[in-house]
Amino acid sequence: MFVDEFSYIPAQKNLESAESAVEGKTFSNAILAFIQVEQTDEENDIKSREKKLVNHLKWVARKNECSSVILHSFAHLSESKASPEFTKTLFDEAEKRLLNAKFSVAQTPFGYFLDLNIKAPGFSLARIWASL
């Protein structure tokens, strides 16, 4: 989703092993990716999952003339969830690849429920969904 503005504040830790996060952040003119990593993704090589994810995010960013990407774990889209370890590794690898491609990249705090504030424009390419 392309966002004019996005901000979050950590509200509740829901993963014991998650790093401590207390401060929120605000972003503007970015691609906000709500990502659900499913259990079946763990059956594939993590590099293949990461490559498909990054290629899609780069495509969305180009379509919206944007060079900033925010990776947000949104494990509420399906009953099937990958392990937290696999998901976090996938996010970290995707971030590295996007940084190598000269994108500005951020991750929301992993393992937290967040208070979210989203301002997004209402045009078709601002909201793109894909199953990878």
N, CA, C and O atoms as a GROMACS GRO file, in nm:
protein
  528
    1MET      N    1   0.085  -0.116   0.000
    1MET     CA    2   0.000   0.000   0.000
    1MET      C    3   0.090   0.123   0.000
    1MET      O    4   0.182   0.134   0.081
    2PHE      N    5   0.063   0.216  -0.092
    2PHE     CA    6   0.133   0.343  -0.088
    2PHE      C    7   0.069   0.430   0.018
    2PHE      O    8  -0.054   0.440   0.025
    3VAL      N    9   0.150   0.492   0.102
    3VAL     CA   10   0.099   0.578   0.207
    3VAL      C   11   0.159   0.718   0.195
    3VAL      O   12   0.278   0.735   0.171
    4ASP      N   13   0.073   0.817   0.213
    4ASP     CA   14   0.123   0.953   0.225
    4ASP      C   15   0.194   0.968   0.358
    4ASP      O   16   0.298   1.033   0.369
    5GLU      N   17   0.134   0.906   0.459
    5GLU     CA   18   0.194   0.908   0.592
    5GLU      C   19   0.155   0.782   0.668
    5GLU      O   20   0.043   0.733   0.657
    6PHE      N   21   0.249   0.731   0.745
    6PHE     CA   22   0.227   0.613   0.830
    6PHE      C   23   0.305   0.633   0.958
    6PHE      O   24   0.421   0.673   0.956
    7SER      N   25   0.240   0.606   1.070
    7SER     CA   26   0.310   0.610   1.198
    7SER      C   27   0.262   0.495   1.284
    7SER      O   28   0.151   0.444   1.267
    8TYR      N   29   0.347   0.456   1.378
    8TYR     CA   30   0.311   0.351   1.472
    8TYR      C   31   0.368   0.384   1.609
    8TYR      O   32   0.465   0.459   1.624
    9ILE      N   33   0.304   0.325   1.708
    9ILE     CA   34   0.352   0.327   1.846
    9ILE      C   35   0.339   0.185   1.899
    9ILE      O   36   0.230   0.128   1.893
   10PRO      N   37   0.446   0.126   1.951
   10PRO     CA   38   0.434  -0.008   2.009
   10PRO      C   39   0.332  -0.008   2.122
   10PRO      O   40   0.338   0.076   2.212
   11ALA      N   41   0.237  -0.101   2.117
   11ALA     CA   42   0.130  -0.105   2.216
   11ALA      C   43   0.145  -0.223   2.312
   11ALA      O   44   0.134  -0.207   2.433
   12GLN      N   45   0.170  -0.341   2.256
   12GLN     CA   46   0.175  -0.460   2.341
   12GLN      C   47   0.269  -0.564   2.279
   12GLN      O   48   0.255  -0.599   2.162
   13LYS      N   49   0.362  -0.610   2.357
   13LYS     CA   50   0.452  -0.716   2.312
   13LYS      C   51   0.375  -0.847   2.308
   13LYS      O   52   0.309  -0.883   2.406
   14ASN      N   53   0.383  -0.919   2.197
   14ASN     CA   54   0.312  -1.046   2.188
   14ASN      C   55   0.403  -1.164   2.153
   14ASN      O   56   0.356  -1.274   2.126
   15LEU      N   57   0.534  -1.138   2.153
   15LEU     CA   58   0.631  -1.243   2.129
   15LEU      C   59   0.743  -1.225   2.232
   15LEU      O   60   0.817  -1.127   2.228
   16GLU      N   61   0.754  -1.320   2.323
   16GLU     CA   62   0.848  -1.307   2.435
   16GLU      C   63   0.990  -1.277   2.390
   16GLU      O   64   1.060  -1.198   2.455
   17SER      N   65   1.034  -1.338   2.280
   17SER     CA   66   1.172  -1.322   2.234
   17SER      C   67   1.196  -1.192   2.156
   17SER      O   68   1.309  -1.165   2.114
   18ALA      N   69   1.093  -1.111   2.136
   18ALA     CA   70   1.108  -0.987   2.058
   18ALA      C   71   1.196  -0.887   2.131
   18ALA      O   72   1.195  -0.877   2.253
   19GLU      N   73   1.273  -0.813   2.051
   19GLU     CA   74   1.356  -0.707   2.107
   19GLU      C   75   1.266  -0.600   2.166
   19GLU      O   76   1.153  -0.581   2.122
   20SER      N   77   1.316  -0.531   2.264
   20SER     CA   78   1.239  -0.425   2.329
   20SER      C   79   1.215  -0.309   2.232
   20SER      O   80   1.307  -0.265   2.162
   21ALA      N   81   1.091  -0.261   2.228
   21ALA     CA   82   1.055  -0.147   2.143
   21ALA      C   83   0.959  -0.058   2.220
   21ALA      O   84   0.853  -0.104   2.263
   22VAL      N   85   0.995   0.066   2.239
   22VAL     CA   86   0.908   0.156   2.315
   22VAL      C   87   0.873   0.282   2.237
   22VAL      O   88   0.772   0.347   2.265
   23GLU      N   89   0.956   0.318   2.140
   23GLU     CA   90   0.932   0.441   2.065
   23GLU      C   91   0.863   0.413   1.933
   23GLU      O   92   0.887   0.311   1.869
   24GLY      N   93   0.777   0.505   1.895
   24GLY     CA   94   0.711   0.497   1.766
   24GLY      C   95   0.793   0.568   1.660
   24GLY      O   96   0.896   0.629   1.689
   25LYS      N   97   0.745   0.560   1.537
   25LYS     CA   98   0.810   0.626   1.424
   25LYS      C   99   0.704   0.673   1.326
   25LYS      O  100   0.591   0.623   1.325
   26THR      N  101   0.742   0.770   1.246
   26THR     CA  102   0.655   0.823   1.142
   26THR      C  103   0.730   0.821   1.009
   26THR      O  104   0.849   0.850   1.002
   27PHE      N  105   0.658   0.785   0.903
   27PHE     CA  106   0.715   0.778   0.769
   27PHE      C  107   0.623   0.853   0.673
   27PHE      O  108   0.504   0.869   0.700
   28SER      N  109   0.678   0.899   0.563
   28SER     CA  110   0.594   0.961   0.460
   28SER      C  111   0.637   0.912   0.323
   28SER      O  112   0.752   0.874   0.302
   29ASN      N  113   0.542   0.914   0.231
   29ASN     CA  114   0.565   0.873   0.092
   29ASN      C  115   0.641   0.742   0.084
   29ASN      O  116   0.756   0.737   0.041
   30ALA      N  117   0.575   0.636   0.126
   30ALA     CA  118   0.639   0.505   0.133
   30ALA      C  119   0.542   0.394   0.092
   30ALA      O  120   0.421   0.412   0.090
   31ILE      N  121   0.600   0.280   0.061
   31ILE     CA  122   0.522   0.158   0.041
   31ILE      C  123   0.516   0.088   0.176
   31ILE      O  124   0.620   0.053   0.233
   32LEU      N  125   0.396   0.067   0.226
   32LEU     CA  126   0.375  -0.005   0.352
   32LEU      C  127   0.328  -0.145   0.316
   32LEU      O  128   0.217  -0.163   0.265
   33ALA      N  129   0.413  -0.244   0.342
   33ALA     CA  130   0.382  -0.382   0.304
   33ALA      C  131   0.333  -0.459   0.426
   33ALA      O  132   0.409  -0.485   0.519
   34PHE      N  133   0.205  -0.496   0.425
   34PHE     CA  134   0.147  -0.583   0.526
   34PHE      C  135   0.177  -0.725   0.480
   34PHE      O  136   0.122  -0.771   0.380
   35ILE      N  137   0.265  -0.796   0.552
   35ILE     CA  138   0.315  -0.924   0.505
   35ILE      C  139   0.273  -1.036   0.599
   35ILE      O  140   0.300  -1.031   0.719
   36GLN      N  141   0.209  -1.137   0.543
   36GLN     CA  142   0.171  -1.260   0.614
   36GLN      C  143   0.259  -1.371   0.559
   36GLN      O  144   0.248  -1.405   0.441
   37VAL      N  145   0.345  -1.426   0.641
   37VAL     CA  146   0.428  -1.540   0.600
   37VAL      C  147   0.359  -1.665   0.654
   37VAL      O  148   0.334  -1.677   0.774
   38GLU      N  149   0.329  -1.757   0.563
   38GLU     CA  150   0.252  -1.875   0.600
   38GLU      C  151   0.340  -1.996   0.624
   38GLU      O  152   0.456  -2.001   0.581
   39GLN      N  153   0.285  -2.092   0.692
   39GLN     CA  154   0.356  -2.215   0.726
   39GLN      C  155   0.410  -2.284   0.600
   39GLN      O  156   0.520  -2.339   0.603
   40THR      N  157   0.334  -2.282   0.493
   40THR     CA  158   0.380  -2.348   0.369
   40THR      C  159   0.502  -2.278   0.309
   40THR      O  160   0.576  -2.340   0.233
   41ASP      N  161   0.523  -2.151   0.342
   41ASP     CA  162   0.643  -2.081   0.294
   41ASP      C  163   0.769  -2.146   0.348
   41ASP      O  164   0.874  -2.141   0.283
   42GLU      N  165   0.761  -2.206   0.465
   42GLU     CA  166   0.878  -2.270   0.524
   42GLU      C  167   0.919  -2.397   0.449
   42GLU      O  168   1.029  -2.448   0.469
   43GLU      N  169   0.831  -2.447   0.363
   43GLU     CA  170   0.864  -2.565   0.282
   43GLU      C  171   0.954  -2.527   0.165
   43GLU      O  172   1.015  -2.614   0.102
   44ASN      N  173   0.963  -2.398   0.136
   44ASN     CA  174   1.046  -2.348   0.027
   44ASN      C  175   1.176  -2.291   0.082
   44ASN      O  176   1.187  -2.260   0.201
   45ASP      N  177   1.272  -2.277  -0.004
   45ASP     CA  178   1.398  -2.213   0.031
   45ASP      C  179   1.371  -2.066   0.066
   45ASP      O  180   1.299  -1.997  -0.006
   46ILE      N  181   1.429  -2.019   0.175
   46ILE     CA  182   1.403  -1.881   0.219
   46ILE      C  183   1.446  -1.780   0.112
   46ILE      O  184   1.384  -1.675   0.098
   47LYS      N  185   1.551  -1.811   0.038
   47LYS     CA  186   1.598  -1.719  -0.067
   47LYS      C  187   1.493  -1.703  -0.177
   47LYS      O  188   1.475  -1.594  -0.230
   48SER      N  189   1.422  -1.811  -0.211
   48SER     CA  190   1.319  -1.801  -0.315
   48SER      C  191   1.203  -1.716  -0.266
   48SER      O  192   1.146  -1.638  -0.342
   49ARG      N  193   1.166  -1.731  -0.139
   49ARG     CA  194   1.058  -1.649  -0.081
   49ARG      C  195   1.099  -1.503  -0.076
   49ARG      O  196   1.021  -1.414  -0.111
   50GLU      N  197   1.222  -1.479  -0.033
   50GLU     CA  198   1.273  -1.342  -0.021
   50GLU      C  199   1.281  -1.275  -0.159
   50GLU      O  200   1.245  -1.158  -0.173
   51LYS      N  201   1.327  -1.348  -0.258
   51LYS     CA  202   1.340  -1.291  -0.393
   51LYS      C  203   1.203  -1.253  -0.449
   51LYS      O  204   1.188  -1.145  -0.506
   52LYS      N  205   1.103  -1.340  -0.434
   52LYS     CA  206   0.968  -1.309  -0.483
   52LYS      C  207   0.910  -1.188  -0.411
   52LYS      O  208   0.850  -1.101  -0.473
   53LEU      N  209   0.928  -1.183  -0.279
   53LEU     CA  210   0.878  -1.071  -0.201
   53LEU      C  211   0.943  -0.940  -0.245
   53LEU      O  212   0.873  -0.842  -0.271
   54VAL      N  213   1.073  -0.939  -0.255
   54VAL     CA  214   1.144  -0.816  -0.293
   54VAL      C  215   1.110  -0.774  -0.435
   54VAL      O  216   1.090  -0.655  -0.460
   55ASN      N  217   1.104  -0.867  -0.527
   55ASN     CA  218   1.067  -0.831  -0.665
   55ASN      C  219   0.929  -0.765  -0.669
   55ASN      O  220   0.909  -0.668  -0.741
   56HIS      N  221   0.837  -0.819  -0.592
   56HIS     CA  222   0.702  -0.760  -0.589
   56HIS      C  223   0.706  -0.620  -0.527
   56HIS      O  224   0.645  -0.527  -0.580
   57LEU      N  225   0.777  -0.605  -0.418
   57LEU     CA  226   0.786  -0.473  -0.352
   57LEU      C  227   0.853  -0.370  -0.442
   57LEU      O  228   0.811  -0.254  -0.445
   58LYS      N  229   0.955  -0.411  -0.514
   58LYS     CA  230   1.022  -0.318  -0.607
   58LYS      C  231   0.926  -0.276  -0.718
   58LYS      O  232   0.924  -0.160  -0.759
   59TRP      N  233   0.846  -0.370  -0.767
   59TRP     CA  234   0.748  -0.339  -0.872
   59TRP      C  235   0.645  -0.238  -0.820
   59TRP      O  236   0.615  -0.140  -0.887
   60VAL      N  237   0.592  -0.263  -0.699
   60VAL     CA  238   0.493  -0.173  -0.639
   60VAL      C  239   0.555  -0.035  -0.619
   60VAL      O  240   0.491   0.067  -0.646
   61ALA      N  241   0.677  -0.031  -0.572
   61ALA     CA  242   0.745   0.097  -0.550
   61ALA      C  243   0.763   0.173  -0.681
   61ALA      O  244   0.740   0.294  -0.686
   62ARG      N  245   0.805   0.104  -0.786
   62ARG     CA  246   0.820   0.170  -0.917
   62ARG      C  247   0.687   0.225  -0.966
   62ARG      O  248   0.682   0.337  -1.017
   63LYS      N  249   0.580   0.147  -0.953
   63LYS     CA  250   0.448   0.190  -0.998
   63LYS      C  251   0.402   0.315  -0.924
   63LYS      O  252   0.325   0.394  -0.978
   64ASN      N  253   0.448   0.334  -0.802
   64ASN     CA  254   0.409   0.450  -0.720
   64ASN      C  255   0.520   0.555  -0.712
   64ASN      O  256   0.512   0.649  -0.633
   65GLU      N  257   0.622   0.538  -0.796
   65GLU     CA  258   0.734   0.633  -0.800
   65GLU      C  259   0.787   0.663  -0.660
   65GLU      O  260   0.794   0.778  -0.617
   66CYS      N  261   0.823   0.556  -0.591
   66CYS     CA  262   0.859   0.564  -0.450
   66CYS      C  263   0.986   0.483  -0.426
   66CYS      O  264   1.008   0.380  -0.490
   67SER      N  265   1.069   0.528  -0.333
   67SER     CA  266   1.192   0.455  -0.304
   67SER      C  267   1.204   0.415  -0.156
   67SER      O  268   1.312   0.378  -0.110
   68SER      N  269   1.094   0.423  -0.083
   68SER     CA  270   1.093   0.385   0.059
   68SER      C  271   0.995   0.271   0.080
   68SER      O  272   0.883   0.272   0.028
   69VAL      N  273   1.038   0.172   0.158
   69VAL     CA  274   0.956   0.054   0.186
   69VAL      C  275   0.956   0.027   0.336
   69VAL      O  276   1.060   0.031   0.401
   70ILE      N  277   0.838  -0.002   0.390
   70ILE     CA  278   0.822  -0.038   0.530
   70ILE      C  279   0.769  -0.181   0.534
   70ILE      O  280   0.664  -0.210   0.476
   71LEU      N  281   0.841  -0.270   0.601
   71LEU     CA  282   0.800  -0.410   0.614
   71LEU      C  283   0.726  -0.426   0.747
   71LEU      O  284   0.781  -0.398   0.853
   72HIS      N  285   0.601  -0.471   0.739
   72HIS     CA  286   0.518  -0.487   0.858
   72HIS      C  287   0.463  -0.628   0.863
   72HIS      O  288   0.389  -0.670   0.773
   73SER      N  289   0.498  -0.702   0.967
   73SER     CA  290   0.446  -0.837   0.984
   73SER      C  291   0.301  -0.828   1.027
   73SER      O  292   0.268  -0.771   1.131
   74PHE      N  293   0.216  -0.885   0.945
   74PHE     CA  294   0.072  -0.879   0.971
   74PHE      C  295   0.020  -1.021   0.973
   74PHE      O  296  -0.039  -1.069   0.876
   75ALA      N  297   0.041  -1.089   1.084
   75ALA     CA  298   0.008  -1.230   1.096
   75ALA      C  299  -0.138  -1.251   1.134
   75ALA      O  300  -0.170  -1.334   1.219
   76HIS      N  301  -0.226  -1.175   1.070
   76HIS     CA  302  -0.370  -1.185   1.100
   76HIS      C  303  -0.450  -1.216   0.974
   76HIS      O  304  -0.573  -1.219   0.977
   77LEU      N  305  -0.380  -1.237   0.864
   77LEU     CA  306  -0.449  -1.255   0.737
   77LEU      C  307  -0.487  -1.400   0.709
   77LEU      O  308  -0.567  -1.426   0.619
   78SER      N  309  -0.431  -1.492   0.784
   78SER     CA  310  -0.454  -1.634   0.757
   78SER      C  311  -0.441  -1.712   0.888
   78SER      O  312  -0.378  -1.666   0.983
   79GLU      N  313  -0.500  -1.830   0.889
   79GLU     CA  314  -0.483  -1.918   1.005
   79GLU      C  315  -0.347  -1.985   1.004
   79GLU      O  316  -0.301  -2.034   1.106
   80SER      N  317  -0.282  -1.988   0.887
   80SER     CA  318  -0.153  -2.052   0.871
   80SER      C  319  -0.041  -1.949   0.892
   80SER      O  320  -0.033  -1.850   0.820
   81LYS      N  321   0.044  -1.974   0.991
   81LYS     CA  322   0.152  -1.881   1.019
   81LYS      C  323   0.285  -1.956   1.020
   81LYS      O  324   0.297  -2.065   1.074
   82ALA      N  325   0.386  -1.894   0.957
   82ALA     CA  326   0.522  -1.947   0.965
   82ALA      C  327   0.576  -1.922   1.105
   82ALA      O  328   0.519  -1.843   1.181
   83SER      N  329   0.682  -1.988   1.138
   83SER     CA  330   0.744  -1.966   1.269
   83SER      C  331   0.797  -1.823   1.277
   83SER      O  332   0.835  -1.765   1.175
   84PRO      N  333   0.801  -1.766   1.396
   84PRO     CA  334   0.856  -1.632   1.410
   84PRO      C  335   1.000  -1.623   1.360
   84PRO      O  336   1.039  -1.521   1.302
   85GLU      N  337   1.079  -1.727   1.381
   85GLU     CA  338   1.219  -1.726   1.338
   85GLU      C  339   1.230  -1.718   1.186
   85GLU      O  340   1.310  -1.641   1.133
   86PHE      N  341   1.150  -1.798   1.115
   86PHE     CA  342   1.152  -1.796   0.970
   86PHE      C  343   1.106  -1.660   0.919
   86PHE      O  344   1.168  -1.602   0.830
   87THR      N  345   1.000  -1.609   0.976
   87THR     CA  346   0.943  -1.481   0.933
   87THR      C  347   1.044  -1.368   0.954
   87THR      O  348   1.064  -1.288   0.863
   88LYS      N  349   1.105  -1.361   1.069
   88LYS     CA  350   1.202  -1.254   1.097
   88LYS      C  351   1.322  -1.264   1.005
   88LYS      O  352   1.371  -1.162   0.956
   89THR      N  353   1.369  -1.385   0.980
   89THR     CA  354   1.481  -1.403   0.887
   89THR      C  355   1.443  -1.356   0.747
   89THR      O  356   1.521  -1.288   0.680
   90LEU      N  357   1.323  -1.390   0.703
   90LEU     CA  358   1.276  -1.345   0.573
   90LEU      C  359   1.272  -1.193   0.565
   90LEU      O  360   1.317  -1.135   0.466
   91PHE      N  361   1.221  -1.128   0.668
   91PHE     CA  362   1.217  -0.982   0.671
   91PHE      C  363   1.358  -0.923   0.666
   91PHE      O  364   1.383  -0.828   0.592
   92ASP      N  365   1.450  -0.978   0.743
   92ASP     CA  366   1.587  -0.926   0.747
   92ASP      C  367   1.656  -0.943   0.612
   92ASP      O  368   1.728  -0.853   0.567
   93GLU      N  369   1.636  -1.057   0.548
   93GLU     CA  370   1.695  -1.081   0.416
   93GLU      C  371   1.634  -0.989   0.310
   93GLU      O  372   1.705  -0.937   0.224
   94ALA      N  373   1.504  -0.969   0.317
   94ALA     CA  374   1.437  -0.878   0.223
   94ALA      C  375   1.489  -0.736   0.242
   94ALA      O  376   1.512  -0.664   0.144
   95GLU      N  377   1.507  -0.695   0.366
   95GLU     CA  378   1.559  -0.561   0.393
   95GLU      C  379   1.698  -0.544   0.331
   95GLU      O  380   1.726  -0.442   0.268
   96LYS      N  381   1.786  -0.643   0.349
   96LYS     CA  382   1.921  -0.636   0.291
   96LYS      C  383   1.916  -0.620   0.140
   96LYS      O  384   1.988  -0.537   0.083
   97ARG      N  385   1.830  -0.699   0.074
   97ARG     CA  386   1.822  -0.694  -0.072
   97ARG      C  387   1.768  -0.558  -0.118
   97ARG      O  388   1.817  -0.503  -0.217
   98LEU      N  389   1.669  -0.506  -0.049
   98LEU     CA  390   1.614  -0.375  -0.084
   98LEU      C  391   1.716  -0.265  -0.062
   98LEU      O  392   1.727  -0.173  -0.144
   99LEU      N  393   1.792  -0.271   0.047
   99LEU     CA  394   1.898  -0.173   0.071
   99LEU      C  395   2.004  -0.179  -0.039
   99LEU      O  396   2.053  -0.075  -0.083
  100ASN      N  397   2.038  -0.299  -0.083
  100ASN     CA  398   2.136  -0.315  -0.192
  100ASN      C  399   2.084  -0.255  -0.323
  100ASN      O  400   2.162  -0.216  -0.410
  101ALA      N  401   1.952  -0.247  -0.336
  101ALA     CA  402   1.890  -0.188  -0.455
  101ALA      C  403   1.864  -0.038  -0.436
  101ALA      O  404   1.791   0.023  -0.514
  102LYS      N  405   1.923   0.019  -0.332
  102LYS     CA  406   1.916   0.163  -0.305
  102LYS      C  407   1.779   0.212  -0.257
  102LYS      O  408   1.743   0.327  -0.280
  103PHE      N  409   1.702   0.124  -0.192
  103PHE     CA  410   1.577   0.165  -0.130
  103PHE      C  411   1.604   0.206   0.014
  103PHE      O  412   1.698   0.158   0.077
  104SER      N  413   1.522   0.294   0.064
  104SER     CA  414   1.519   0.323   0.206
  104SER      C  415   1.423   0.220   0.266
  104SER      O  416   1.311   0.206   0.217
  105VAL      N  417   1.466   0.149   0.370
  105VAL     CA  418   1.387   0.038   0.423
  105VAL      C  419   1.376   0.048   0.575
  105VAL      O  420   1.471   0.084   0.643
  106ALA      N  421   1.258   0.015   0.626
  106ALA     CA  422   1.236   0.008   0.770
  106ALA      C  423   1.149  -0.113   0.799
  106ALA      O  424   1.074  -0.159   0.713
  107GLN      N  425   1.160  -0.163   0.920
  107GLN     CA  426   1.072  -0.268   0.968
  107GLN      C  427   1.000  -0.216   1.092
  107GLN      O  428   1.059  -0.151   1.177
  108THR      N  429   0.871  -0.247   1.101
  108THR     CA  430   0.801  -0.216   1.225
  108THR      C  431   0.849  -0.316   1.330
  108THR      O  432   0.899  -0.423   1.295
  109PRO      N  433   0.835  -0.283   1.458
  109PRO     CA  434   0.883  -0.376   1.562
  109PRO      C  435   0.819  -0.513   1.550
  109PRO      O  436   0.696  -0.527   1.555
  110PHE      N  437   0.902  -0.613   1.535
  110PHE     CA  438   0.856  -0.750   1.519
  110PHE      C  439   0.818  -0.806   1.655
  110PHE      O  440   0.892  -0.793   1.752
  111GLY      N  441   0.702  -0.868   1.661
  111GLY     CA  442   0.656  -0.929   1.785
  111GLY      C  443   0.576  -0.836   1.874
  111GLY      O  444   0.564  -0.857   1.994
  112TYR      N  445   0.521  -0.731   1.812
  112TYR     CA  446   0.440  -0.633   1.885
  112TYR      C  447   0.308  -0.607   1.815
  112TYR      O  448   0.300  -0.610   1.692
  113PHE      N  449   0.205  -0.582   1.894
  113PHE     CA  450   0.085  -0.519   1.842
  113PHE      C  451   0.114  -0.369   1.846
  113PHE      O  452   0.173  -0.319   1.941
  114LEU      N  453   0.074  -0.300   1.742
  114LEU     CA  454   0.106  -0.158   1.728
  114LEU      C  455  -0.019  -0.074   1.714
  114LEU      O  456  -0.118  -0.118   1.655
  115ASP      N  457  -0.015   0.046   1.768
  115ASP     CA  458  -0.116   0.146   1.735
  115ASP      C  459  -0.072   0.205   1.602
  115ASP      O  460   0.040   0.254   1.590
  116LEU      N  461  -0.160   0.200   1.502
  116LEU     CA  462  -0.125   0.245   1.368
  116LEU      C  463  -0.204   0.369   1.328
  116LEU      O  464  -0.320   0.386   1.366
  117ASN      N  465  -0.139   0.454   1.251
  117ASN     CA  466  -0.205   0.569   1.191
  117ASN      C  467  -0.163   0.569   1.044
  117ASN      O  468  -0.044   0.581   1.012
  118ILE      N  469  -0.261   0.556   0.955
  118ILE     CA  470  -0.232   0.544   0.813
  118ILE      C  471  -0.310   0.649   0.735
  118ILE      O  472  -0.432   0.662   0.751
  119LYS      N  473  -0.239   0.722   0.651
  119LYS     CA  474  -0.303   0.814   0.558
  119LYS      C  475  -0.262   0.769   0.418
  119LYS      O  476  -0.146   0.781   0.379
  120ALA      N  477  -0.359   0.717   0.344
  120ALA     CA  478  -0.330   0.661   0.213
  120ALA      C  479  -0.424   0.720   0.108
  120ALA      O  480  -0.543   0.736   0.134
  121PRO      N  481  -0.370   0.753  -0.009
  121PRO     CA  482  -0.454   0.809  -0.114
  121PRO      C  483  -0.546   0.703  -0.175
  121PRO      O  484  -0.520   0.583  -0.164
  122GLY      N  485  -0.651   0.748  -0.238
  122GLY     CA  486  -0.750   0.656  -0.294
  122GLY      C  487  -0.737   0.639  -0.444
  122GLY      O  488  -0.828   0.675  -0.518
  123PHE      N  489  -0.625   0.583  -0.489
  123PHE     CA  490  -0.614   0.546  -0.630
  123PHE      C  491  -0.570   0.401  -0.640
  123PHE      O  492  -0.514   0.346  -0.545
  124SER      N  493  -0.597   0.338  -0.754
  124SER     CA  494  -0.587   0.193  -0.764
  124SER      C  495  -0.448   0.137  -0.733
  124SER      O  496  -0.439   0.034  -0.667
  125LEU      N  497  -0.342   0.200  -0.777
  125LEU     CA  498  -0.209   0.144  -0.754
  125LEU      C  499  -0.159   0.170  -0.611
  125LEU      O  500  -0.053   0.121  -0.573
  126ALA      N  501  -0.236   0.245  -0.533
  126ALA     CA  502  -0.197   0.267  -0.394
  126ALA      C  503  -0.222   0.142  -0.310
  126ALA      O  504  -0.160   0.125  -0.205
  127ARG      N  505  -0.311   0.056  -0.356
  127ARG     CA  506  -0.344  -0.065  -0.280
  127ARG      C  507  -0.335  -0.188  -0.371
  127ARG      O  508  -0.424  -0.213  -0.453
  128ILE      N  509  -0.228  -0.261  -0.355
  128ILE     CA  510  -0.204  -0.379  -0.438
  128ILE      C  511  -0.189  -0.499  -0.347
  128ILE      O  512  -0.117  -0.493  -0.248
  129TRP      N  513  -0.256  -0.608  -0.382
  129TRP     CA  514  -0.252  -0.731  -0.305
  129TRP      C  515  -0.188  -0.839  -0.393
  129TRP      O  516  -0.210  -0.844  -0.514
  130ALA      N  517  -0.111  -0.926  -0.331
  130ALA     CA  518  -0.054  -1.038  -0.406
  130ALA      C  519  -0.031  -1.155  -0.313
  130ALA      O  520   0.001  -1.138  -0.195
  131SER      N  521  -0.049  -1.274  -0.367
  131SER     CA  522  -0.013  -1.396  -0.298
  131SER      C  523   0.114  -1.447  -0.364
  131SER      O  524   0.113  -1.478  -0.483
  132LEU      N  525   0.222  -1.456  -0.288
  132LEU     CA  526   0.349  -1.496  -0.346
  132LEU      C  527   0.380  -1.637  -0.303
  132LEU      O  528   0.484  -1.692  -0.341
   0.00000   0.00000   0.00000
